[in-house]
Every structure is written in C-alpha cells, then in structure tokens.
Amino acid sequence: MTQTITSQRPFEANRDLQSPNRNLTPLTTCLDDKDQLSVGGCGLSDLAQRYGTPLYVLDETTLRATCRAYREALKRHYPGPSLPIYASKANSSLLMSSLVASEDFGLDAVSACELMTALQGGMPGERMVLHGNNKSDDELLLAYNNNVTIVVDNQHDLDRLAVLVPAGDSPARLMLRFTPGIECHTHEYIRTGHLDSKFGFDPDQLEPVLKSLAGQAWARLTGLHAHIGSQIFELEPHRDLAAVMADALKLARSLGHPVQDLNVGGGLGIRYVESDDPPSIDQWIEVVAQAVTTACRERALELPRLMCEPGRSLVATAGLTLYSVGSRKTIPGVRTYVAVDGGMSDNPRPITYQSLYTALLADRPLAEADETVNLVGKHCESGDVLLKDLPLPTTTSGDVVVVFATGAYNASMSSNYNRIPRPGAVIVQDGQSELVQKREQPDDLLRHDVLPERFRAVR
Ligand SMILES: *Cc1c(COP(=O)(O)O)cnc(C)c1O
C-alpha cells in the first residue's frame, strides 16, 4: 500500500544516523504536516487503521542501516576477515532472514524451525550456525545436511554427532562453545558468560574436549564461540573476552584443529528509554576488533575470521508496536489504568525482565502530558503492564499508542496467553507498507485442538 505524506520533519533531535541502537525510534520517524507520527513514510495511525491493532511495524531503512553499520565497522577496525551473523531468535521470519542475507550477513538459529525459516528465507547454510544447549537428533541432522556449522554446547552434542554423521561422509563443521567466566551487568536471565550457566563447556573442560576431538574423522572443528549476555552497555567484558578466546584459539590450533573462526557472540544493548546510553555499533566493534587483534598478536596467532552475533541491536530499534486504547480505570488518589488491545502476549519483556519502554500517541506525540498512567494489556494477570507511570495526554478509546523499540524479543517471544491471536507484522519503506506476517485468527488457534470422540457426546 502506498500513501503520500506531503511534509515530513525528523522526529527525534540528536538522532544518531550511524548507530540506530542509540536512538529511541526508527531512523525514518517523522512528524507530518499535522504533527502526527510517521515511519518509513507511512502514517502510524493510518497503518493501525489499515491492518488493525496490535500491529508490529518494521522499518526497512533502519534495519539496513544497522546491518551496514556492523559491516562497515568490521571493515574499519578489523584487519582480518569477518562475518557478522544475525541472532535470529531476536526476530525470526522469512522477511528477516531474506533481509539479512541480502546484507551479506550470516545467521544463527537455535531450533529446527529457526533454521528452516532462514533456509527458506534464502540464507545459505554455509553462512549459518546452529546453537542450542539441548539439540535434538533432527536438529543436528538438519544442520549437517545443509552445511550449517554446529555450535557444540556440551558432550551430548558430541556423542550424538559421532553417531549421526555417516561414516565416510564429509565431517560435520563444528564450533565449540565455552563459558569464558566473565561477569557482566545485565538481568540474570540473560547473562550467559559466568560459570554458573547452562550454556557451553566449562573452561577447564576445554582442553580434554579439544584433545578428544583431535583426529575424529566425523568432526572438523573450525571455530570457537562464547557469548557473555544481552543488553550490555559495558565494553570491558568484551575486551576481557578476547584474551580468554585467544588462549582457547592457541590451544585448539596447537592440538591440530583448523580453527579459523572466532565468534564473540552478541550482547550490545539498545536505547529503550531516554536514560539508556549504549555504546555505538562502531565503538563496540572497535573494542572487540582491537582486543581480538591485540590478543592474537601477543600470542603470535594468525588472525581468525571474526564473527559477532548481534540480535537485539540489529532489529530492536527498527521495530515498534501499535495498539488501540480501549477501557480506562481511575482509582482516585491511587492511579489510572489505560488498557490497550494487546499486552504480555505480544510483549512479554516487561513481565519477564521488568523491561522499560518508551511510548507516545501516534497522532498527538507533541501534546502536553496531563496525566500519568499505567499502560496495561488485556490479559488476566495484574502484572500485564506494558509501561508503568507513563506521562500521557488524556486518551480516549480508539487512540493509537506507539510503543517503540519492540523489534527484538517481542514477536519471537510472543504467546497465545488467554488465546489471544498474535499480531500481524508489516515492513515500511518510502511510503509503502507490506505485510510480512499475517495476523493470527481464532481458527488458527483452534486448529490444533482435538476433542476425543467420547467427549463429544457430553452436552
Ligand atoms: C541471544 C544470543 C545472541 C544475541 O544476543 P543479543 O543480545 O540479542 O545481541 C547471540 N549469540 C548467542 C549464542 C545468543 O544466545
């Protein structure tokens, strides 16, 4: 669908055009001649009307600018080869797979269906890695048969692969994941680099595992992997990680493994609220690249291919969610609740991680706030609060609310709690909007229910 917006003024002052993760809103967020919000040249309340709400919106310009920022930073700061790969668990779809493939990214998948989504979206298997701390035989085989590098997380992976790879066939391409023993400051549920983590081999298991893998005909160890956590604003942990990984690289090569890839994971944070101040993509890559380069030179190691796995910082800021306001409840002297037509089923991050967001009215983003409300969802759960203490102009039923930076870990973590169908998703660019995920219908949810014959008679 195309629409024409006559005049557009950039919405956010101090926009960081080079590093979208440092903005609150997509790069193309504008005010039209009526001071209403548009993204990608599409009026937001117009999108809400055309496609219904809740609606996920992705801005193509921001997505591509982010991909470019990663690629260019790697070229600028790393003297060796590099491959950025998209952590698709942040937002997995045919569209995202196709888009990042067209931007020369690789992709990481954590399940058979994430892997299939990426393959069908056009991502070459050779540019993909399969993660997971409990991979099924089917997942391992799907990866092996599509030349996907398997990130070995534990002994179980090794035991299964030794059985599954057909004797005499080409060896499985492996990357070894270990916990580097690095602490960082983020929510404990998304911290993965410390020793007490379900992911990866312990550092002291590294040597025995590398020794046991040496000379195995079914295995070709081509990389090492570590990931320290998510929504991280500090640079120091990534600097520390490089030295730990370079030691592991040296050990692996000394044991005869043809290790070329060093995968430092993802984790760069984004700006969800005004007070967040994440490093830019360029700064993050600069620190990682310099630390890896220095650590390798100190150990006289040939530079590996540097891989990083951004998820959140690649897709979060490009996305937003549109909701319609419905009911309200005011408890005098206590608080006002304003309810929208979605909530914890399309955005489980506030209830899971106490995450904060920024929200505005699509048609009155500049209007003075005259009340402070809790913006709540429609689910049967008191914790179903999207934003606490949000200053807003007085809303009426039908107003469209925009929640920004919902591109990562919203659609991908959504549920059907209360049997609420998942929202649809559109991508916007140059005044065009295109559907990339259909809104679920009640029939889609009922399709999997089975009522055994003997229950049918009961009335
Ligand atoms: C989640 C995850 C990522 C992506 O993390 P972000 O914080 O979204 O960048 C990368 N690699 C691995 C192994 C992960 O589990």
The ligand as an SDF file (V2000), in Angstrom:
LIG
                    3D

 15 15  0  0  0  0  0  0  0  0999 V2000
   20.9560  -14.3820   22.3320 C   0  0  0  0  0  0  0  0  0  0  0  0
   22.2270  -14.6660   21.7020 C   0  0  0  0  0  0  0  0  0  0  0  0
   22.8020  -13.7410   20.8360 C   0  0  0  0  0  0  0  0  0  0  0  0
   22.2170  -12.3860   20.5720 C   0  0  0  0  0  0  0  0  0  0  0  0
   22.2280  -11.5920   21.7040 O   0  0  0  0  0  0  0  0  0  0  0  0
   21.7480  -10.0700   21.6000 P   0  0  0  0  0  0  0  0  0  0  0  0
   21.9080   -9.5740   22.9710 O   0  0  0  0  0  0  0  0  0  0  0  0
   20.3340  -10.0920   21.1550 O   0  0  0  0  0  0  0  0  0  0  0  0
   22.6490   -9.3920   20.6340 O   0  0  0  0  0  0  0  0  0  0  0  0
   23.9730  -14.0870   20.2000 C   0  0  0  0  0  0  0  0  0  0  0  0
   24.5410  -15.2920   20.4000 N   0  0  0  0  0  0  0  0  0  0  0  0
   24.0080  -16.2100   21.2260 C   0  0  0  0  0  0  0  0  0  0  0  0
   24.6670  -17.5150   21.3860 C   0  0  0  0  0  0  0  0  0  0  0  0
   22.8480  -15.9300   21.9130 C   0  0  0  0  0  0  0  0  0  0  0  0
   22.3350  -16.8370   22.7360 O   0  0  0  0  0  0  0  0  0  0  0  0
  1  2  1  0
  2  3  1  0
  2 14  2  0
  3  4  1  0
  3 10  2  0
  4  5  1  0
  5  6  1  0
  6  7  2  0
  6  8  1  0
  6  9  1  0
 10 11  1  0
 11 12  2  0
 12 13  1  0
 12 14  1  0
 14 15  1  0
M  END
$$$$
